[in-house]
C-alpha cells in the first residue's frame, strides 16, 4: 500500500512539474537530447549560452558531444545522436543522401582564417588567396599543424591544399594533431606553427595564444553551419521529438538573436552570424 501511495505521489509530482513548466511530462530518457556537434561551437562558448535557454524553455536536457564534423556525422549515421550541429557542407550532403538525416537547416556562419607566429616566416600576411598562402607555407617548409581529424575544418584545409596543387601528407613541415580546434591552436602556438582555424575559436582563445591572423577574407574561407535531425525512420531509437525541438530552437528568432550578439561585448565583434531562413546561396 505504501509503495502504491509513493507511486501516486511521484506521478502527481511529475504532472505538477509539467504544469509549471508548460511542458508535457516525459520520462527521464525522453528528456535527454544527444547533440553531436563541432568543437568550434563548444570551444567558443556559444553552446554554454544557448543550451541553458533551450533547457529552461522546453524541459529537455541536452548532452553535447563535441567532436569534428566527420565524427559527429558518423555518430548520426549509427543513430547514436538525436541532432547534429555541423559545418562540413559536402559531407552533410552525403549524410542526407544516405537518408541518415532529415530537415537540414541553415543556422549561421563565420569564417576560417590562417593564423601563425607574428614572425611569419612564410611571408603570407595580407595575402588575399588562402591557397596561395598554403603554397607559400609549403614552399618555405614552415611548420603547419593540421587537425587531421576529419572535421569540417580539416576538410576545408584539405580543399585548400588541393587548390594549391600540393599533397602535404608525409612532408616534414606537416604535422597532424588528431585533436579539436582549441587544442590544435595550443599546439600551433607552442610550436610557432601555422594552422587553419575558425575565427570564433581563435578569438575566444586569443589571449592564451602566441598566434596572429595572417590570411583572411578569401571567399573560399567561409564557414557555414547547419542543424540536422537524425532520421527517426532509419533509427527508431533516437529522440526525434527532442532532436526536432532543439533544431527548431536553433533557427528561432530568440536563438538567432543570441548568435547575433554573441562575442560582441567581449571581443568587439560577433563570433558567428545568424543565417536561419536565408537562401543557401547568400
N, C-alpha and C positions, 0 to 999 in steps of 0.2 A: 504493500500500500504506500509506504514511504517512497519507494522508487518511482511509482506512478505519479505521486504528487510532485516529485522533483522534476519529472519529465514535463509535466504540465507547466510548472514554473519556468522551466527552460524555454519551452515553446512560447509562452507569453512574453518572456524577455526578448526573444527574437522578433516577435511581432511588434513589440513596443519600439525596439531599435529601428525596425523598418519604417514604422510610422514617423518616428522623429527625424530620420534622415531622408525620408521621401523615397527610399529605395526598396525594392522588393526583397523579402527575406531570401537569403541564399545560404547554401551550405558553405563551410569553410573552403572546400575545394573550388566551388563555383566562384567564390570571391577573388581567387588568385588569378592574376593575369601575367603570363610569362612574356616579357618583352625582350626580344633578341635585337640588339642594336649595335651601332658602331661605337668605338672607343671615343670618337670625337664628341658625340652628344653627351657622353658620360664625363670625359675629362674636362670639357669646357664648363661643366656645372649647369648646363641648361636643364637636364633632367631633374636635378635637385630642386629646381623651381617648379617645373611643370607637373611632376608626378604627385606631389602633395596636394595640389589643387584638384587634380583628377580624382584622387582617392577620397578627398573630403566631399566632393560633389556627388560621387557615384556609389561609394561603399565598397568599391573594388580595392584590392591590394596588388600593386604592381611589383613584380620581381624582375628587375632589369638585368640582363646578361650582356655585358659589354665585350664584344669581340670584333674582329674585322667583318666587313660586309659579307665576304665569302663564307666565313664561318656562320654568320647569322643566318644566311640563306640555307646553308647546309642543315642547320637545326630545323628551319622551317620545312625543308624537304623531307625531314624524318617525322614531322608532326611533333617536334619537341619544343615548339614555341607557339604562342597564340597570335602574335602580331610582330611585325618587323618594322624597324625604322632604319633604313639603309641608304647608301649613296654610291651605288655602282650600277648605273643605268643599263648597260649592256647585259650584265649578269642578271639584273632584275627582269629584263625582258625574257631571258631564257627560263628563269624561275617561273614566270607566269605562263610561258608556252607549254611548260610541263604540268600545268594545272595544279601547281603547288600553292598558289595564292589567288586571292580574289580582291577586286576593288583596289588596285594600285593607285594611290593618290599623291599628287604633288604637295609637299609640305613647305619647303624652304630651300634656300641656297646660301652658300657663302663661296669662298674661292680657295684654291690651292696657291701656295707661294713656295718659292725655293729660298731656303734660308741657309746661312753658312756663317763662318767666322768673319769678324769685321775686317780681317786682313785680306780676305777674298783672293786667295792665291790663283784662282782660275780667271779672275777679272770678268765676272759675269754681271756685276752690279749695273742695273739700269737697262739690261738687255730686254727687248720687247718680245722676243721669241723664246719660250721656255725650252723648245727643242734645241735651239742654237746654244742655249746656256748649258744644257746637258752635254752637248757635243764638246763645248769648251772645257767642261769639268773633266770629261774623259780624256780629251787631248792633253790636258795638263797633268793627268794622273792624280788629280786631287781626290782625297778620300770622300766617297759618297756612301752614306748609310741609308739602307733601304729597310722598310718594314719586313718585306719578304713573307707576308702572312696572308696573301690572297684577299686582302682588304680592298675597299674601294680606292683608298689612297695608293696602294700597291699597284692596282690595275691602271690607275692614271699614270703612275710613274713608268710602268712598262710601255704604255702607249707613247709616252714622250721619248723613251729610248728608241722605240721602233721608228718614230717620226724622224729622229736624228740619224737613223741608219746604223745604230750601234747595239751590239749584244753585249751587255756588261757581265753576263754570267761567267763566273770563274776568273774575272780580271782582278788584279791585285788591288786596284783602287776601290773596288766594290765590295761592301760588307753588308750582310743581311742580319737583322736582329731577331726576326720572328716575334717581335713584340708589338704592343699597341703604340699609338701615336705619342702619347706623353712620355713613355719610356724610351722610345726611339729618339725623340728630341733630346732627352737627357744624355743618351749615348753619343749622339752627334755633337752635343755641347762639350762633353768630356774629351772627345777625340778631335775637336776643332774641324768637324767634317760638314759637308753639305747634306741636306736632305730635303725631301718634299713633304710639306705638311699642309693641313687645312689651316686657314688663318685663325679660326676661333680657338683651336687648341694651343696654337703658338702664342696668341695674345694672353690667354689665361695663364700660361706658364712663363711668359717672357722674363719676368723679374729673376727667375732662378736659372736662366739660360745665358750662355755666352754666345748667342747667335743673333743675327740681324736678318731682316728681309732684304733679299738682293734682287729677286726677279718676281714681278707681279703684273697683273693687268692683261696678260695674254688671254684671249677668249677661250683658248683650249684649257685654261686652268679653272673654269667654272666647276663648282662642286654642288650637285643637286641631290636633295634628299626626298625620298618617297616613303609613305607608310603603306604597308601591305598586310592584309589579313590572311592568315593561313587558311587554306581551303578546308572547311569542315566536311565537305562531301568526300574528300580523299582521306582526311584524317579525322574521323568521328570523335576522337577523344579530346580534341582541342576545345578550349573555352571560346567558342565562336562569339557568344554574346559579349564576353569581356573584351575580346580582341577588337570587335567592331566598335564597342563603346570607346576604347582608347583611340582607335583610328579616327572616329568621329570627333573626338575631343581635339586631336592634333590639328584638324583642319577647321576647327570652330573659331569664331571671331575672338573669343577670350584667349585661346592658346596662341593665335596668330598675333594678338596684341602683345602678349608676353614675349614672344620671339622677337618682335619688332624692337622692343625696349631692352632686351637682354644684352648686357655688356656696356651700354651707353654710359651709365653713371660711373662704372669702374674703369673702363678702358677708353672712354671718349668716343667710342664708335660701337655699333651693334656687331655682335659676333655672327649673327645669321640674319637673313632677310626673308620675311614671310611670303609665300607664293601660292597658298591654297586658293583654288578656283581659277587660277590663271591658265591660259593655254600653254602647253608644254614648250612651244617654240619661243615664247617670251623669255 
